[in-house]
Amino acid sequence: MRPVDKDAQPLKDDGTVATFNTYQQSRRYLIDTIGEYCSYCERPILTSLAVEHIQPKTHNGHLELVWSNLLLACTNCNSTKGHTNVILANYFWPDRENTFKKFSYDLSGLVKVNPLLNVPDAIIAQNTISLVGLDRVQPNVGTREWEEASDRRHEHRLQAYIEANGYATKYDTATITEKATYLPFLIDISKKGFWSIWMNAFEAFPEVQRALIDDFKGTRQIYF
């Protein structure tokens, strides 16, 4: 889960602090700050990207328009989280923690708890996964449920894992000159989403990781 930097209240074009009459008015500022991706599953969402209330407005009406309580979420993550009245300390939040270090990704296509975490942090990480359904698997291929499935996060994550690791293998065998030419292409391809999967795939190549950190808008730099 990509850690994002949205600490500063956004500014309007005239330099004054942006305030909102409705929470929907924050969407453009959130996109400009942290990019057009779901804050939880990391998919690129070009339509129907919801303004997500970390602490749901149904239980915390006073936080409905508060910048620090807002993220972006896809329909699946947002609806799975629903109106759960969260206790902040029981979960890891991408705008408050180094969430990149909390989870792991493999060929299962599931988001898992980083096995290096201590027990208390592992519990919080699992809470976070369950909160937005990052451990949901796709139905069996060919079934009616698979044909009609609207939640394709698992399928997309698996595709990204295969693609990212395939490119990492090709990059590993490239010459120094070829790597320099290849790098911009890799960053362009990675914009299809799942930043954390690409970061893990290129763990052995710090120059690629640095480009991913720098080129994805709003990644929190201090953790890297």
Buried (B, 14 or more C-beta within 10 A) or exposed (E): BBBBBBEEEBEEEEEEEBEBEEBEEBBEBBBEBBBBBBBBBBBBBEEEBBBBBBBBBEEBEEBBBBBEBBBBBBBBBBBBBEEBEBEEEEBBBBBBBBBBBBBBBEEEBBBBBBEEBEEEBBEBBBBBBBBBBBBBEBBEEEEEEEEEBEBEBBBBBBBBBBBBBEBBEEBEEEEEEEBEEBBEEBBEEBBBBBBBBBBBBBEEBEEBBEBBBEBBBBBBEEEB
